[in-house]
């Protein structure tokens, strides 16, 4: 044992002198640590209860929201709605009288005459309608109430179509429309709606504020002009209307506009003043634009009933009316005035208004009008 230790001592000394690494006995060699690998921890049942796994929620893409848009009613539907009061007051009473009757007699026609007159169909137009129906009755064409109703619709349509003609501003350049009517009938509003309509059709429009007597009339027309995107020729309040018209005609020619619309005073002191003022305006327009005005449009409030006939008579004498615009048909049961004014004065109804929006001023269509009245 002692001898082995001496060998080991001399061997170690020899190794140090020779530079040879010292040998370490196997039992004294350091043991390399094994790389520790993290083992999955065992989850106990009680831990599962405390930390349950989160459920997997599938992602479902929602379809894009569908915006329900309500279809805008057609003009015919709006016309039917606007004429509902007239339909109830005129056609509704006629239906009560004639429908279900197996035989038509003179008493039935007499009651029908009363309904037509009280619905502002006009005395002259009513008497002519009833006389025509009497002739049909004698020919045995009116066998029952349904036949009488159909015949009345046909006769009204014929009278409306007799003088009907739509306004065509493309026939002249510039086309001059002189708008007349008493205060309160919606004259300036009608001008504004016409300006918007013509502008949307691609026409260049100019307005003339020749109603210099009514307070704020020019301001109202300017407001409509701004909405429609058209210029307005105006003077100060109380100025000579003919001077405004003169400047407007000059501007229309210089600016190469398509349509010039002239607003006029709705009420002067006497009928003589009205006639003289209108004649003066027409002379100025004709001198600056030969042949103009090409249309003298009378605006009438349908709700005024028989007053509308008086207005038509007065202005036709004073200003040479060539067409009519009937406004506010949606607020009255006196829609029969359309037939009376057109037939009695042999004038075409150019436009009718059945609402406040710009789209509610439309070309008058006789068949569409009678269908809206008589169809269910």
C-alpha positions in Angstrom: 0.0 0.0 0.0 2.8 2.3 1.0 4.7 1.3 -2.1 1.7 2.1 -4.4 1.3 5.5 -2.8 5.1 6.2 -3.5 4.5 5.2 -7.1 1.7 7.5 -7.4 3.7 10.3 -5.9 6.7 9.8 -8.2 4.3 9.4 -11.2 2.6 12.6 -10.4 5.9 14.4 -9.9 7.1 13.0 -13.3 3.9 14.2 -15.0 4.3 17.7 -13.6 7.9 17.9 -14.8 7.0 16.5 -18.3 3.8 18.6 -18.6 1.5 15.6 -18.9 -1.9 16.2 -17.3 -2.5 14.6 -14.1 -4.7 11.6 -14.2 -7.6 11.6 -11.9 -8.8 8.3 -10.6 -12.2 7.3 -12.0 -13.8 7.5 -8.6 -12.6 11.1 -8.2 -13.6 12.4 -11.8 -16.4 15.0 -11.8 -19.7 13.6 -13.1 -21.3 15.8 -15.8 -24.7 17.0 -14.8 -27.5 15.6 -17.0 -29.4 18.2 -19.0 -32.7 18.7 -17.2 -35.7 18.3 -19.4 -38.9 20.0 -18.1 -41.4 17.3 -17.7 -45.1 18.1 -18.2 -46.7 18.6 -14.8 -49.5 16.3 -13.9 -52.7 18.2 -13.5 -54.7 17.0 -10.6 -58.5 16.7 -10.9 -59.0 19.5 -8.3 -56.8 21.8 -10.5 -58.9 21.1 -13.5 -62.0 22.3 -11.6 -60.2 25.5 -10.6 -58.9 26.2 -14.1 -61.3 24.7 -16.7 -60.2 25.0 -20.3 -61.7 27.8 -22.2 -64.3 26.7 -24.7 -63.5 27.2 -28.4 -66.0 29.6 -29.9 -66.2 29.4 -33.7 -65.9 32.7 -35.5 -69.0 33.3 -37.6 -68.9 36.1 -40.1 -72.2 38.1 -40.0 -73.7 39.0 -43.3 -73.6 42.7 -44.1 -76.6 44.5 -42.7 -79.4 45.0 -45.3 -80.8 48.5 -45.3 -84.4 48.4 -46.2 -85.3 51.2 -48.5 -88.9 52.0 -49.0 -89.8 52.4 -52.6 -90.8 55.9 -53.5 -94.4 56.0 -54.7 -94.9 56.8 -58.4 -96.3 60.2 -59.4 -99.6 58.5 -60.3 -99.8 57.1 -56.7 -99.0 60.6 -55.3 -101.6 62.0 -57.7 -104.2 59.6 -56.4 -103.3 60.6 -52.8 -103.4 64.3 -53.7 -106.8 64.0 -55.3 -108.3 61.9 -52.5 -110.4 64.8 -51.1 -111.8 65.5 -54.6 -112.3 61.8 -55.2 -114.3 61.5 -51.9 -116.3 64.7 -52.5 -117.0 64.1 -56.2 -116.7 60.6 -57.3 -117.5 59.2 -53.9 -120.9 60.9 -54.0 -121.5 59.9 -57.6 -120.8 56.3 -56.6 -123.2 56.5 -53.7 -125.8 57.8 -56.2 -125.5 55.5 -59.1 -123.7 52.3 -58.2 -126.2 49.4 -57.7 -128.9 51.2 -59.7 -130.5 48.9 -62.3 -132.1 51.8 -64.1 -131.2 55.4 -64.7 -133.9 58.1 -64.9 -134.3 61.8 -65.1 -134.3 62.1 -61.3 -130.9 60.4 -61.1 -129.4 62.9 -63.6 -130.9 65.8 -61.7 -129.1 64.6 -58.5 -125.9 64.1 -60.5 -126.2 67.7 -61.7 -126.3 69.0 -58.1 -123.2 66.9 -57.2 -121.2 68.3 -60.1 -122.1 71.9 -59.4 -121.3 71.7 -55.7 -118.0 70.1 -56.6 -117.0 73.2 -58.5 -117.3 71.6 -61.9 -118.8 74.9 -63.0 -122.4 75.6 -64.0 -121.6 75.9 -67.7 -119.6 72.6 -67.8 -122.1 70.8 -65.6 -125.1 71.7 -67.7 -123.3 70.6 -70.9 -122.2 67.3 -69.3 -125.8 66.5 -68.0 -127.3 67.4 -71.4 -124.9 65.0 -73.1 -125.8 62.2 -70.6 -129.5 62.8 -71.2 -128.9 62.2 -74.9 -127.2 59.0 -74.1 -130.0 58.0 -71.9 -132.5 58.5 -74.7 -130.4 56.3 -76.9 -130.6 53.7 -74.2 -126.8 53.8 -73.7 -127.1 54.2 -69.9 -128.7 51.0 -68.8 -127.4 51.1 -65.2 -125.3 53.0 -62.7 -122.0 51.5 -63.8 -122.7 52.6 -67.4 -123.5 56.1 -66.2 -120.3 56.4 -64.2 -118.2 55.2 -67.2 -120.0 57.6 -69.5 -119.4 60.6 -67.1 -115.7 59.7 -66.9 -115.5 59.5 -70.7 -117.2 62.9 -71.2 -114.9 64.6 -68.7 -111.8 63.1 -70.3 -113.0 64.3 -73.8 -113.3 67.9 -72.5 -110.0 67.9 -70.9 -108.3 66.5 -74.0 -110.0 69.0 -76.3 -107.8 71.9 -75.3 -104.8 70.0 -73.8 -101.3 70.8 -75.0 -98.0 70.5 -73.0 -95.7 73.4 -72.9 -92.6 73.1 -75.1 -89.9 75.7 -74.3 -87.6 74.4 -77.0 -89.6 76.2 -79.7 -88.0 79.6 -79.1 -84.6 80.9 -77.8 -84.9 82.5 -75.4 -88.3 81.2 -74.4 -90.1 83.8 -72.3 -92.8 82.7 -69.7 -94.8 85.5 -68.2 -96.3 84.2 -64.9 -99.4 85.9 -63.6 -101.9 85.4 -60.8 -103.3 86.9 -57.6 -101.3 87.0 -54.4 -101.4 83.8 -52.3 -102.0 81.3 -55.1 -98.4 80.0 -55.0 -97.2 82.0 -58.0 -93.6 82.6 -56.9 -93.3 79.0 -55.6 -94.5 77.7 -59.0 -91.8 79.8 -60.7 -89.2 78.4 -58.4 -90.3 74.8 -59.1 -90.3 75.4 -62.8 -86.8 76.9 -62.6 -85.6 73.8 -60.8 -87.2 71.5 -63.3 -85.9 73.3 -66.4 -82.4 73.5 -64.8 -82.4 69.8 -64.1 -83.2 69.2 -67.8 -80.0 71.0 -68.7 -81.5 74.4 -69.7 -80.1 77.7 -68.7 -82.7 79.7 -66.8 -83.0 83.4 -65.8 -85.7 84.8 -63.4 -87.1 88.4 -63.4 -88.5 89.7 -60.1 -91.1 92.1 -61.7 -93.4 91.9 -58.7 -92.0 95.1 -57.1 -95.2 96.0 -55.2 -95.4 93.1 -52.7 -93.1 93.3 -49.8 -90.3 90.7 -49.9 -91.5 89.3 -53.2 -88.1 89.7 -54.7 -86.3 88.2 -51.7 -88.6 85.1 -52.0 -87.8 84.7 -55.7 -84.1 85.1 -55.0 -84.3 82.3 -52.4 -85.9 80.1 -55.0 -83.3 81.1 -57.5 -80.5 80.1 -55.1 -82.1 76.7 -54.6 -82.4 76.2 -58.3 -79.0 77.6 -59.1 -80.3 80.4 -61.4 -79.7 84.1 -61.4 -82.5 86.7 -60.6 -82.8 90.1 -62.1 -84.3 92.5 -59.5 -84.6 96.2 -58.6 -85.4 97.8 -55.3 -88.9 97.5 -53.9 -91.4 99.8 -55.5 -89.5 100.1 -58.8 -91.2 100.2 -62.2 -91.9 96.5 -63.1 -91.4 97.3 -66.8 -87.8 98.5 -66.0 -87.1 95.1 -64.4 -88.5 93.3 -67.4 -86.4 95.4 -69.7 -83.2 94.6 -67.9 -84.1 90.9 -67.7 -84.7 90.7 -71.5 -81.3 92.4 -72.1 -79.6 90.0 -69.7 -81.4 87.0 -71.3 -80.1 87.9 -74.7 -76.6 88.7 -73.5 -76.2 85.6 -71.4 -77.7 83.3 -74.1 -80.2 81.8 -71.7 -82.8 79.2 -72.8 -85.7 80.3 -70.7 -86.6 83.6 -69.0 -89.4 83.4 -66.4 -91.0 86.7 -65.4 -92.8 87.1 -62.0 -95.5 89.8 -61.9 -97.6 91.6 -59.3 -100.6 89.7 -58.2 -102.7 92.6 -57.0 -103.0 96.2 -58.1 -105.5 98.8 -57.0 -108.1 98.4 -59.7 -108.8 96.1 -62.6 -107.8 99.0 -64.9 -104.4 99.3 -63.3 -103.9 95.6 -63.6 -104.7 95.6 -67.3 -102.5 98.6 -68.0 -99.5 97.2 -66.2 -99.8 93.9 -67.9 -100.1 95.5 -71.3 -97.0 97.7 -70.6 -95.0 94.6 -69.6 -96.0 92.7 -72.7 -95.0 95.6 -74.9 -91.6 95.8 -73.3 -91.0 92.1 -73.7 -92.2 92.1 -77.3 -90.0 95.0 -78.2 -86.8 93.4 -76.8 -87.6 89.8 -77.8 -89.9 89.9 -80.8 -92.9 87.5 -80.5 -92.5 87.1 -76.7 -93.9 86.3 -74.2 -94.3 82.9 -75.7 -96.4 81.7 -72.8 -98.6 83.6 -70.4 -99.1 81.2 -67.5 -101.9 81.9 -65.1 -101.4 80.3 -61.6 -104.6 79.4 -59.9 -105.2 78.0 -56.4 -107.6 75.1 -56.9 -108.9 75.5 -53.4 -110.5 78.8 -54.3 -113.2 77.0 -56.3 -115.4 79.4 -58.2 -113.0 82.3 -57.5 -110.6 80.5 -59.8 -113.1 80.9 -62.7 -113.4 84.6 -61.9 -109.6 85.0 -61.9 -109.2 83.1 -65.2 -111.8 85.4 -66.8 -110.1 88.6 -65.5 -106.6 87.7 -66.4 -107.6 86.3 -69.8 -109.0 89.6 -70.7 -106.1 91.6 -69.2 -103.1 89.6 -70.1 -103.9 87.1 -72.8 -103.6 83.9 -70.8 -102.3 80.9 -72.9 -102.0 78.2 -70.2 -102.9 77.4 -66.6 -101.1 76.0 -63.6 -103.4 74.7 -60.9 -101.8 74.5 -57.5 -102.7 73.0 -54.1 -104.9 70.2 -55.5 -103.9 68.0 -52.6 -105.5 70.2 -50.1 -109.0 70.6 -51.6 -112.1 68.7 -52.5 -112.7 71.1 -55.3 -110.6 69.4 -57.9 -113.5 69.6 -60.4 -112.3 73.2 -61.0 -109.7 71.7 -63.4 -112.4 70.7 -65.8 -114.3 73.9 -65.4 -111.4 76.3 -66.0 -110.0 74.4 -69.0 -113.3 73.8 -70.7 -115.0 77.1 -70.0 -112.1 79.2 -71.2 -110.7 76.8 -73.8 -107.3 76.9 -72.1 -104.8 74.1 -71.6 -103.9 73.1 -68.1 -100.1 73.0 -68.3 -99.2 72.0 -64.8 -100.8 70.7 -61.6 -99.4 70.8 -58.1 -100.3 68.0 -55.6 -97.7 68.6 -52.9 -94.9 70.7 -51.5 -91.9 69.1 -53.1 -90.5 70.1 -56.5 -91.4 66.8 -58.0 -95.1 67.4 -57.1 -95.5 70.1 -59.8 -96.0 68.0 -62.9 -97.2 68.2 -66.5 -101.0 67.8 -66.6 -102.1 64.5 -68.3 -106.0 64.4 -68.8 -106.2 60.6 -68.8 -103.9 60.3 -65.8 -106.1 62.8 -64.0 -109.4 61.1 -64.7 -107.9 57.7 -63.9 -106.7 59.0 -60.5 -110.2 60.2 -59.8 -112.3 57.3 -61.0 -110.2 54.3 -60.5 -110.3 52.5 -57.1 
